[in-house]
Amino acid sequence: MPNGLMFSVKDYIVLVEDTGRIVREDKRGAISSSSQTILNRLNIPAENWLKITTEFGSLFKGAVGALPALTEYCEHLERKLRQGASNSQRWLCA
């Protein structure tokens, strides 16, 4: 497992493949049990995952992550606002 990731590269590729099959209209697909396991480890419901992957650019404009990580990021940059905090909390938490 790569440092910092909660899954292997092989699992990541399966998740990307599953997501692509759902998103593309000319493909049939669903979140497999392997991908569901990854999403469970990340604490992201499958419905949220699909929303995040298909609308990422409209949901997030800056840094993305859990609220403690966003807070630390903003403090490091001496920013007072955590842009995108509400969408991060809404879509990245179960």
C-alpha positions as CSV (number, residue, x, y, z in Angstrom):
1,M,0.0,0.0,0.0
2,P,1.5,3.4,-0.9
3,N,2.3,5.7,2.0
4,G,-0.8,7.8,3.0
5,L,-3.3,5.8,1.0
6,M,-5.9,3.6,2.5
7,F,-5.9,1.1,-0.4
8,S,-3.6,-0.4,-3.0
9,V,-3.0,0.9,-6.5
10,K,-4.8,-2.1,-7.8
11,D,-7.9,-1.3,-5.7
12,Y,-7.7,2.3,-6.9
13,I,-7.7,1.2,-10.5
14,V,-10.8,-1.0,-9.9
15,L,-12.5,2.0,-8.3
16,V,-11.7,4.2,-11.3
17,E,-12.9,1.5,-13.7
18,D,-16.2,1.0,-11.8
19,T,-16.8,4.7,-11.7
20,G,-16.1,5.1,-15.4
21,R,-18.5,2.3,-16.3
22,I,-21.3,4.0,-14.3
23,V,-20.6,7.5,-15.6
24,R,-20.4,6.6,-19.3
25,E,-23.8,6.1,-20.9
26,D,-22.5,3.5,-23.3
27,K,-21.2,1.2,-20.5
28,R,-23.0,-0.9,-18.0
29,G,-21.7,-0.9,-14.5
30,A,-22.1,-0.7,-10.8
31,I,-19.9,-0.2,-7.8
32,S,-18.3,-3.6,-7.2
33,S,-17.7,-5.1,-3.7
34,S,-14.0,-4.2,-4.0
35,S,-14.8,-0.6,-4.7
36,Q,-17.5,-0.5,-2.0
37,T,-14.8,-1.7,0.5
38,I,-12.6,1.2,-0.5
39,L,-15.4,3.7,-0.2
40,N,-16.3,2.3,3.2
41,R,-12.7,2.7,4.3
42,L,-12.8,6.3,3.1
43,N,-16.2,6.8,4.8
44,I,-17.8,8.0,1.5
45,P,-21.2,6.6,0.5
46,A,-21.4,5.4,-3.1
47,E,-24.0,8.0,-4.0
48,N,-21.7,10.7,-2.7
49,W,-18.8,9.3,-4.6
50,L,-20.7,9.4,-7.9
51,K,-21.8,13.0,-7.2
52,I,-18.2,14.0,-6.3
53,T,-16.7,12.4,-9.4
54,T,-19.2,13.8,-11.8
55,E,-19.5,17.3,-10.4
56,F,-16.2,17.9,-8.7
57,G,-15.5,21.2,-10.5
58,S,-18.8,22.7,-9.5
59,L,-18.7,21.4,-5.9
60,F,-15.2,22.4,-5.0
61,K,-13.2,25.5,-5.9
62,G,-10.1,25.2,-3.7
63,A,-8.6,22.7,-1.3
64,V,-10.7,19.6,-0.6
65,G,-10.5,17.3,2.4
66,A,-11.8,16.6,5.9
67,L,-12.5,19.7,8.0
68,P,-9.5,19.2,10.3
69,A,-7.2,19.0,7.2
70,L,-8.8,22.1,5.6
71,T,-8.5,24.0,8.9
72,E,-4.8,23.1,9.1
73,Y,-4.3,24.0,5.5
74,C,-5.9,27.4,5.9
75,E,-4.0,28.2,9.1
76,H,-0.7,27.3,7.3
77,L,-1.6,29.8,4.5
78,E,-2.9,32.3,7.1
79,R,-6.4,32.3,5.5
80,K,-9.4,33.1,7.6
81,L,-12.0,31.3,5.4
82,R,-12.1,27.6,4.7
83,Q,-13.5,27.9,1.1
84,G,-15.4,24.7,0.3
85,A,-15.7,23.5,3.9
86,S,-19.4,23.0,3.8
87,N,-19.3,20.9,0.6
88,S,-16.3,18.9,1.9
89,Q,-18.3,18.1,5.0
90,R,-21.5,17.4,3.1
91,W,-20.0,15.1,0.4
92,L,-16.9,13.6,2.0
93,C,-18.5,12.4,5.2
94,A,-21.0,9.7,5.6
